[in-house]
Amino acid sequence: MSNTRSDNPKYIKQIPFKVKPSEKGRINLAFANITMDKKDGVTFKPVQGVTYLWVYTEKKEIVIGIEEAWKYPQAFIDTNDVKQTQDFERKIKPQLMASSLLGHVTLSCLFSQAQNNRGQAEPQNGKAFIGGELKFINGKWLVDNQSGRFGIINNTSKSVQLLMHEVVLAFESAMSFKPNFAVSLPAEPHLPDLYKIWGKGKTDVECALLILDGYATPHQSELILSGIWSETNNNLARVKKLLVDLKKDPALSVEKILTSFMLLLDRQLIENNKYLIRRLKFIAGQTNQHFKLSKGNEFDTTMLMVPLSGSGQGN
């Protein structure tokens, strides 16, 4: 894989800041490098009901595992088979429980090359760009960044969103279908509400318009409580007018929406309103587009890049 987001210097391969005592010298009991498996002709088929951990390693490979393996017999056996189920409960489950919790660092671990302990797992030395969970929710497979040690990059949702497009493509290559993704960060509590709108069978354009409609038509009480009534009330009419015009375009795209907001609205309207800019940045991140102000505070339309192949969700 070349010319990818992770090649950007801002995406640092992280060494875990902490390895729990139960993880020292350990590899995840459900460890699987699904990128390498695919090259060997094996396609990863995730099992519904199982919560998988994943990391995107420094080699740009997806490695998966299960933190509490004893809770998910369906990941290891045919649960409709009585004998297999009985054997799992009597023999396998006690061993899995004795192994305790094995988190993301047991997926990114390196293996010792030293003569005296060659092959020994070294979780403290492994690196990964990002990690999270893979799970089946609301009829779709979802990849997120729920990892305390590999889930946050530069503490901005846009950075994580753009890298997650690369991760999703890596999952698609290994699984032969593309999962959706969602990002959450403690510093950006508004993200869950935006993800409630994004997807659900709608196209990217439909989702983008819904999110911007939500800004343009808030309840007056919400504006007052949020402290933005005075700063946005005079601008809402202009945003509404732009959205009405955009919806008349039969060939409307997300790129056109972002470009229109950059070119047709007064620069100060966007610069001074974090509630609007964070929605525009969220839309750009979900569709693998750049949307930013240049250093000179003039809108930089050259940053509206053509998406990487296979980008976007909800189409």
C-alpha positions as a LaTeX table, in Angstrom:
\begin{tabular}{lrrr}
\hline
Residue & $x$ (\AA) & $y$ (\AA) & $z$ (\AA) \\
\hline
Met1 & 0.00 & 0.00 & 0.00 \\
Ser2 & 1.56 & 3.33 & $-1.01$ \\
Asn3 & 0.71 & 7.03 & $-0.90$ \\
Thr4 & $-1.68$ & 6.52 & 2.00 \\
Arg5 & $-2.78$ & 8.66 & 4.94 \\
Ser6 & $-0.46$ & 6.81 & 7.32 \\
Asp7 & 2.54 & 7.97 & 5.24 \\
Asn8 & 1.85 & 11.49 & 6.52 \\
Pro9 & 4.31 & 12.29 & 9.33 \\
Lys10 & 1.50 & 13.42 & 11.64 \\
Tyr11 & 0.27 & 9.83 & 11.88 \\
Ile12 & 2.77 & 8.49 & 14.36 \\
Lys13 & 3.20 & 4.78 & 14.96 \\
Gln14 & 2.47 & 4.55 & 18.66 \\
Ile15 & 4.16 & 2.41 & 21.29 \\
Pro16 & 1.67 & 1.55 & 24.06 \\
Phe17 & 2.10 & 3.82 & 27.08 \\
Lys18 & 1.04 & 0.98 & 29.35 \\
Val19 & 1.17 & $-2.80$ & 29.39 \\
Lys20 & $-0.91$ & $-4.47$ & 32.09 \\
Pro21 & 0.71 & $-7.19$ & 34.22 \\
Ser22 & $-1.58$ & $-9.83$ & 32.66 \\
Glu23 & $-0.38$ & $-8.80$ & 29.18 \\
Lys24 & 3.38 & $-8.96$ & 29.70 \\
Gly25 & 4.97 & $-11.52$ & 27.41 \\
Arg26 & 1.55 & $-12.47$ & 26.06 \\
Ile27 & $-0.08$ & $-12.71$ & 22.64 \\
Asn28 & $-3.85$ & $-12.53$ & 22.26 \\
Leu29 & $-5.40$ & $-16.00$ & 22.30 \\
Ala30 & $-7.50$ & $-15.15$ & 19.23 \\
Phe31 & $-4.61$ & $-13.40$ & 17.44 \\
Ala32 & $-5.07$ & $-13.32$ & 13.66 \\
Asn33 & $-3.29$ & $-11.21$ & 11.08 \\
Ile34 & $-6.16$ & $-11.05$ & 8.62 \\
Thr35 & $-4.13$ & $-9.05$ & 6.10 \\
Met36 & $-1.53$ & $-11.81$ & 5.84 \\
Asp37 & $-4.22$ & $-14.50$ & 5.95 \\
Lys38 & $-5.88$ & $-12.94$ & 2.90 \\
Lys39 & $-2.58$ & $-13.09$ & 1.02 \\
Asp40 & $-2.53$ & $-16.80$ & 1.84 \\
Gly41 & $-6.03$ & $-17.22$ & 0.42 \\
Val42 & $-7.98$ & $-17.12$ & 3.70 \\
Thr43 & $-10.78$ & $-14.55$ & 3.96 \\
Phe44 & $-11.71$ & $-13.38$ & 7.44 \\
Lys45 & $-15.40$ & $-13.95$ & 8.23 \\
Pro46 & $-16.36$ & $-12.17$ & 11.45 \\
Val47 & $-19.02$ & $-13.79$ & 13.62 \\
Gln48 & $-22.03$ & $-11.70$ & 14.64 \\
Gly49 & $-22.28$ & $-11.17$ & 18.38 \\
Val50 & $-18.51$ & $-11.17$ & 18.90 \\
Thr51 & $-16.68$ & $-7.96$ & 19.80 \\
Tyr52 & $-13.28$ & $-8.06$ & 18.13 \\
Leu53 & $-10.28$ & $-5.93$ & 18.98 \\
Trp54 & $-8.17$ & $-4.69$ & 16.08 \\
Val55 & $-4.98$ & $-2.73$ & 15.45 \\
Tyr56 & $-3.53$ & $-1.23$ & 12.28 \\
Thr57 & 0.12 & $-2.15$ & 12.73 \\
Glu58 & 3.24 & $-0.30$ & 11.67 \\
Lys59 & 3.40 & $-2.68$ & 8.68 \\
Lys60 & $-0.10$ & $-1.49$ & 7.64 \\
Glu61 & $-1.68$ & $-4.84$ & 8.49 \\
Ile62 & $-4.92$ & $-5.51$ & 10.34 \\
Val63 & $-4.50$ & $-7.82$ & 13.33 \\
Ile64 & $-7.59$ & $-8.90$ & 15.27 \\
Gly65 & $-8.20$ & $-10.64$ & 18.57 \\
Ile66 & $-10.72$ & $-10.92$ & 21.42 \\
Glu67 & $-10.15$ & $-9.35$ & 24.83 \\
Glu68 & $-12.48$ & $-11.62$ & 26.82 \\
Ala69 & $-12.38$ & $-14.74$ & 24.69 \\
Trp70 & $-14.30$ & $-16.92$ & 27.15 \\
Lys71 & $-17.45$ & $-14.83$ & 26.54 \\
Tyr72 & $-17.60$ & $-15.73$ & 22.83 \\
Pro73 & $-17.64$ & $-19.49$ & 22.23 \\
Gln74 & $-19.16$ & $-18.86$ & 18.78 \\
Ala75 & $-15.80$ & $-17.44$ & 17.68 \\
Phe76 & $-14.13$ & $-20.81$ & 18.28 \\
Ile77 & $-16.73$ & $-23.58$ & 17.94 \\
Asp78 & $-20.05$ & $-24.51$ & 16.38 \\
Thr79 & $-22.39$ & $-23.66$ & 19.26 \\
Asn80 & $-25.10$ & $-25.87$ & 17.73 \\
Asp81 & $-22.87$ & $-28.88$ & 18.33 \\
Val82 & $-23.62$ & $-30.22$ & 21.82 \\
Lys83 & $-20.29$ & $-32.01$ & 22.25 \\
Gln84 & $-18.26$ & $-28.99$ & 21.14 \\
Thr85 & $-20.23$ & $-26.77$ & 23.50 \\
Gln86 & $-19.72$ & $-29.15$ & 26.41 \\
Asp87 & $-15.99$ & $-29.40$ & 25.70 \\
Phe88 & $-15.72$ & $-25.63$ & 25.50 \\
Glu89 & $-17.44$ & $-25.16$ & 28.87 \\
Arg90 & $-15.42$ & $-27.88$ & 30.63 \\
Lys91 & $-11.98$ & $-27.53$ & 29.07 \\
Ile92 & $-11.50$ & $-24.42$ & 26.97 \\
Lys93 & $-13.42$ & $-21.75$ & 28.89 \\
Pro94 & $-11.52$ & $-22.27$ & 32.19 \\
Gln95 & $-8.21$ & $-21.87$ & 30.35 \\
Leu96 & $-9.39$ & $-18.73$ & 28.60 \\
Met97 & $-10.63$ & $-17.22$ & 31.87 \\
Ala98 & $-7.31$ & $-18.04$ & 33.55 \\
Ser99 & $-5.54$ & $-16.00$ & 30.87 \\
Ser100 & $-7.34$ & $-12.85$ & 32.05 \\
Leu101 & $-7.89$ & $-9.78$ & 29.85 \\
Leu102 & $-5.68$ & $-9.45$ & 26.79 \\
Gly103 & $-6.03$ & $-6.03$ & 25.17 \\
His104 & $-4.81$ & $-4.24$ & 22.07 \\
Val105 & $-1.12$ & $-4.42$ & 22.99 \\
Thr106 & $-1.28$ & $-8.22$ & 22.64 \\
Leu107 & $-2.12$ & $-7.69$ & 18.96 \\
Ser108 & 0.57 & $-5.15$ & 18.08 \\
Cys109 & 3.35 & $-6.97$ & 19.93 \\
Leu110 & 6.73 & $-7.72$ & 18.43 \\
Phe111 & 8.47 & $-11.06$ & 18.86 \\
Ser112 & 11.91 & $-11.34$ & 20.38 \\
Gln113 & 14.86 & $-12.21$ & 18.16 \\
Ala114 & 17.18 & $-12.75$ & 21.10 \\
Gln115 & 18.89 & $-16.14$ & 21.17 \\
Asn116 & 17.71 & $-17.01$ & 24.67 \\
Asn117 & 14.01 & $-16.25$ & 24.15 \\
Arg118 & 13.45 & $-16.17$ & 20.39 \\
Gly119 & 9.77 & $-15.81$ & 19.50 \\
Gln120 & 8.71 & $-14.45$ & 22.91 \\
Ala121 & 5.91 & $-11.89$ & 22.60 \\
Glu122 & 6.94 & $-8.35$ & 23.53 \\
Pro123 & 3.77 & $-6.20$ & 23.78 \\
Gln124 & 5.74 & $-3.25$ & 25.16 \\
Asn125 & 7.71 & $-2.90$ & 21.92 \\
Gly126 & 4.98 & $-3.28$ & 19.29 \\
Lys127 & 3.73 & $-0.27$ & 17.35 \\
Ala128 & 0.41 & 0.57 & 15.73 \\
Phe129 & $-1.09$ & 3.58 & 13.99 \\
Ile130 & $-4.53$ & 3.12 & 15.54 \\
Gly131 & $-6.76$ & 0.49 & 17.14 \\
Gly132 & $-10.33$ & $-0.10$ & 18.16 \\
Glu133 & $-13.20$ & $-2.57$ & 18.00 \\
Leu134 & $-15.10$ & $-4.37$ & 15.23 \\
Lys135 & $-18.69$ & $-5.31$ & 16.02 \\
Phe136 & $-22.05$ & $-5.94$ & 14.37 \\
Ile137 & $-24.53$ & $-3.15$ & 15.22 \\
Asn138 & $-27.92$ & $-2.34$ & 13.70 \\
Gly139 & $-27.44$ & $-4.79$ & 10.86 \\
Lys140 & $-23.96$ & $-3.57$ & 9.85 \\
Trp141 & $-20.36$ & $-4.23$ & 10.77 \\
Leu142 & $-18.84$ & $-1.18$ & 12.44 \\
Val143 & $-15.19$ & $-0.29$ & 13.06 \\
Asp144 & $-14.46$ & 2.28 & 15.78 \\
Asn145 & $-11.47$ & 3.67 & 17.66 \\
Gln146 & $-12.41$ & 2.31 & 21.09 \\
Ser147 & $-8.88$ & 1.68 & 22.33 \\
Gly148 & $-7.42$ & 3.37 & 25.38 \\
Arg149 & $-3.89$ & 2.88 & 24.12 \\
Phe150 & $-4.18$ & 3.18 & 20.33 \\
Gly151 & $-7.47$ & 5.00 & 19.72 \\
Ile152 & $-6.53$ & 8.70 & 19.77 \\
Ile153 & $-4.47$ & 10.50 & 17.12 \\
Asn154 & $-3.61$ & 14.18 & 17.58 \\
Asn155 & $-6.84$ & 14.41 & 19.59 \\
Thr156 & $-8.93$ & 15.58 & 16.61 \\
Ser157 & $-11.79$ & 13.69 & 15.04 \\
Lys158 & $-10.73$ & 14.79 & 11.55 \\
Ser159 & $-7.30$ & 13.14 & 11.90 \\
Val160 & $-8.89$ & 9.91 & 13.08 \\
Gln161 & $-11.61$ & 10.01 & 10.43 \\
Leu162 & $-9.16$ & 10.40 & 7.55 \\
Leu163 & $-6.95$ & 7.56 & 8.76 \\
Met164 & $-10.00$ & 5.35 & 9.34 \\
His165 & $-10.72$ & 5.43 & 5.61 \\
Glu166 & $-7.39$ & 3.68 & 5.08 \\
Val167 & $-8.21$ & 1.21 & 7.86 \\
Val168 & $-11.62$ & 0.45 & 6.34 \\
Leu169 & $-10.03$ & $-0.30$ & 2.97 \\
Ala170 & $-7.63$ & $-2.69$ & 4.71 \\
Phe171 & $-10.58$ & $-4.43$ & 6.38 \\
Glu172 & $-12.42$ & $-4.61$ & 3.06 \\
Ser173 & $-9.42$ & $-6.28$ & 1.45 \\
Ala174 & $-9.28$ & $-8.90$ & 4.22 \\
Met175 & $-13.04$ & $-9.51$ & 4.56 \\
Ser176 & $-14.27$ & $-8.87$ & 0.99 \\
Phe177 & $-16.82$ & $-6.34$ & 2.23 \\
Lys178 & $-16.52$ & $-2.83$ & 3.62 \\
Pro179 & $-17.54$ & $-2.03$ & 7.21 \\
Asn180 & $-18.77$ & 1.38 & 8.31 \\
Phe181 & $-16.79$ & 3.36 & 10.84 \\
Ala182 & $-17.46$ & 5.74 & 13.72 \\
Val183 & $-15.08$ & 7.90 & 15.72 \\
Ser184 & $-15.40$ & 9.04 & 19.33 \\
Leu185 & $-13.12$ & 11.33 & 21.35 \\
Pro186 & $-13.53$ & 12.70 & 24.88 \\
Ala187 & $-12.71$ & 16.21 & 23.67 \\
Glu188 & $-15.49$ & 16.16 & 21.04 \\
Pro189 & $-18.74$ & 15.09 & 22.75 \\
His190 & $-20.88$ & 16.19 & 19.80 \\
Leu191 & $-19.71$ & 13.29 & 17.60 \\
Pro192 & $-22.29$ & 10.67 & 18.76 \\
Asp193 & $-25.17$ & 12.96 & 17.73 \\
Leu194 & $-23.67$ & 13.44 & 14.26 \\
Tyr195 & $-23.14$ & 9.70 & 13.84 \\
Lys196 & $-26.81$ & 9.12 & 14.65 \\
Ile197 & $-27.55$ & 11.03 & 11.44 \\
Trp198 & $-24.77$ & 9.60 & 9.30 \\
Gly199 & $-25.49$ & 6.42 & 7.38 \\
Lys200 & $-28.62$ & 4.37 & 8.05 \\
Gly201 & $-29.11$ & 3.66 & 4.35 \\
Lys202 & $-28.76$ & 7.28 & 3.24 \\
Thr203 & $-26.21$ & 8.53 & 0.72 \\
Asp204 & $-23.33$ & 10.76 & 1.75 \\
Val205 & $-25.05$ & 13.76 & 0.15 \\
Glu206 & $-28.32$ & 13.09 & 2.02 \\
Cys207 & $-26.46$ & 12.75 & 5.32 \\
Ala208 & $-24.45$ & 15.93 & 4.72 \\
Leu209 & $-27.61$ & 17.91 & 3.98 \\
Leu210 & $-29.36$ & 16.55 & 7.07 \\
Ile211 & $-26.43$ & 17.54 & 9.27 \\
Leu212 & $-26.35$ & 21.06 & 7.81 \\
Asp213 & $-30.14$ & 21.33 & 8.02 \\
Gly214 & $-29.73$ & 20.60 & 11.72 \\
Tyr215 & $-27.52$ & 23.65 & 12.03 \\
Ala216 & $-29.76$ & 25.87 & 9.92 \\
Thr217 & $-33.02$ & 25.04 & 11.70 \\
Pro218 & $-32.29$ & 24.66 & 15.42 \\
His219 & $-34.87$ & 25.43 & 18.06 \\
Gln220 & $-34.53$ & 28.92 & 19.50 \\
Ser221 & $-34.23$ & 27.48 & 23.01 \\
Glu222 & $-31.28$ & 25.35 & 21.91 \\
Leu223 & $-29.52$ & 28.40 & 20.50 \\
Ile224 & $-30.01$ & 30.37 & 23.69 \\
Leu225 & $-28.86$ & 27.51 & 25.91 \\
Ser226 & $-25.80$ & 26.87 & 23.76 \\
Gly227 & $-24.82$ & 30.54 & 23.82 \\
Ile228 & $-24.80$ & 30.98 & 20.04 \\
Trp229 & $-28.10$ & 32.81 & 19.55 \\
Ser230 & $-26.56$ & 36.26 & 19.16 \\
Glu231 & $-23.67$ & 35.11 & 16.97 \\
Thr232 & $-25.68$ & 32.97 & 14.52 \\
Asn233 & $-29.22$ & 34.29 & 14.36 \\
Asn234 & $-28.41$ & 36.76 & 11.60 \\
Asn235 & $-26.56$ & 34.14 & 9.58 \\
Leu236 & $-29.06$ & 31.29 & 9.64 \\
Ala237 & $-31.13$ & 32.74 & 6.81 \\
Arg238 & $-28.07$ & 32.79 & 4.56 \\
Val239 & $-27.24$ & 29.19 & 5.35 \\
Lys240 & $-30.83$ & 28.14 & 4.71 \\
Lys241 & $-30.82$ & 29.92 & 1.35 \\
Leu242 & $-27.61$ & 28.18 & 0.30 \\
Leu243 & $-29.03$ & 24.78 & 1.28 \\
Val244 & $-32.22$ & 25.41 & $-0.68$ \\
Asp245 & $-30.15$ & 26.23 & $-3.77$ \\
Leu246 & $-27.90$ & 23.21 & $-3.32$ \\
Lys247 & $-30.86$ & 20.84 & $-3.08$ \\
Lys248 & $-32.01$ & 21.93 & $-6.54$ \\
Asp249 & $-28.81$ & 20.57 & $-8.09$ \\
Pro250 & $-29.53$ & 17.09 & $-9.58$ \\
Ala251 & $-25.79$ & 16.31 & $-9.69$ \\
Leu252 & $-25.06$ & 17.46 & $-6.15$ \\
Ser253 & $-22.00$ & 15.95 & $-4.47$ \\
Val254 & $-20.33$ & 16.38 & $-1.10$ \\
Glu255 & $-17.48$ & 18.19 & $-2.85$ \\
Lys256 & $-19.97$ & 20.70 & $-4.26$ \\
Ile257 & $-21.52$ & 21.22 & $-0.83$ \\
Leu258 & $-18.18$ & 21.91 & 0.84 \\
Thr259 & $-16.98$ & 24.11 & $-2.02$ \\
Ser260 & $-20.20$ & 26.11 & $-1.93$ \\
Phe261 & $-19.84$ & 26.82 & 1.76 \\
Met262 & $-16.24$ & 27.88 & 1.19 \\
Leu263 & $-16.92$ & 30.16 & $-1.78$ \\
Leu264 & $-20.46$ & 31.47 & $-1.48$ \\
Leu265 & $-20.72$ & 32.33 & 2.19 \\
Asp266 & $-18.95$ & 35.16 & 3.92 \\
Arg267 & $-15.66$ & 33.88 & 5.32 \\
Gln268 & $-16.35$ & 35.39 & 8.74 \\
Leu269 & $-19.61$ & 33.45 & 9.03 \\
Ile270 & $-17.71$ & 30.17 & 9.08 \\
Glu271 & $-14.54$ & 31.32 & 10.83 \\
Asn272 & $-16.43$ & 32.70 & 13.83 \\
Asn273 & $-18.88$ & 29.86 & 14.20 \\
Lys274 & $-17.49$ & 26.63 & 15.61 \\
Tyr275 & $-20.93$ & 25.01 & 15.48 \\
Leu276 & $-21.01$ & 25.27 & 11.70 \\
Ile277 & $-17.33$ & 24.54 & 11.05 \\
Arg278 & $-17.32$ & 21.35 & 13.12 \\
Arg279 & $-20.25$ & 20.01 & 11.07 \\
Leu280 & $-18.47$ & 20.82 & 7.83 \\
Lys281 & $-15.26$ & 19.20 & 9.08 \\
Phe282 & $-17.20$ & 16.12 & 10.21 \\
Ile283 & $-18.76$ & 15.78 & 6.75 \\
Ala284 & $-15.35$ & 16.18 & 5.12 \\
Gly285 & $-13.82$ & 13.57 & 7.41 \\
Gln286 & $-16.56$ & 11.01 & 6.78 \\
Thr287 & $-16.21$ & 11.37 & 3.02 \\
Asn288 & $-12.40$ & 11.48 & 2.92 \\
Gln289 & $-12.22$ & 15.12 & 1.86 \\
His290 & $-10.10$ & 18.00 & 3.14 \\
Phe291 & $-11.84$ & 21.13 & 4.39 \\
Lys292 & $-9.67$ & 23.71 & 6.09 \\
Leu293 & $-8.69$ & 27.36 & 6.20 \\
Ser294 & $-5.25$ & 28.27 & 4.93 \\
Lys295 & $-2.71$ & 30.14 & 7.05 \\
Gly296 & $-3.72$ & 33.36 & 5.39 \\
Asn297 & $-7.32$ & 32.84 & 6.53 \\
Glu298 & $-8.52$ & 32.70 & 2.94 \\
Phe299 & $-10.38$ & 29.58 & 1.95 \\
Asp300 & $-8.05$ & 27.13 & 0.26 \\
Thr301 & $-10.12$ & 25.35 & $-2.36$ \\
Thr302 & $-7.12$ & 23.28 & $-3.44$ \\
Met303 & $-7.55$ & 21.33 & $-0.20$ \\
Leu304 & $-10.72$ & 19.78 & $-1.58$ \\
Met305 & $-8.91$ & 16.70 & $-2.80$ \\
Val306 & $-10.31$ & 13.91 & $-4.90$ \\
Pro307 & $-11.15$ & 11.10 & $-2.42$ \\
Leu308 & $-9.02$ & 7.99 & $-2.26$ \\
Ser309 & $-10.56$ & 5.12 & $-4.21$ \\
Gly310 & $-13.28$ & 3.33 & $-2.31$ \\
Ser311 & $-13.86$ & 6.18 & 0.14 \\
Gly312 & $-17.14$ & 7.32 & 1.56 \\
Gln313 & $-19.92$ & 5.63 & 3.51 \\
Gly314 & $-23.61$ & 5.16 & 3.15 \\
Asn315 & $-23.64$ & 5.02 & $-0.64$ \\
\hline
\end{tabular}
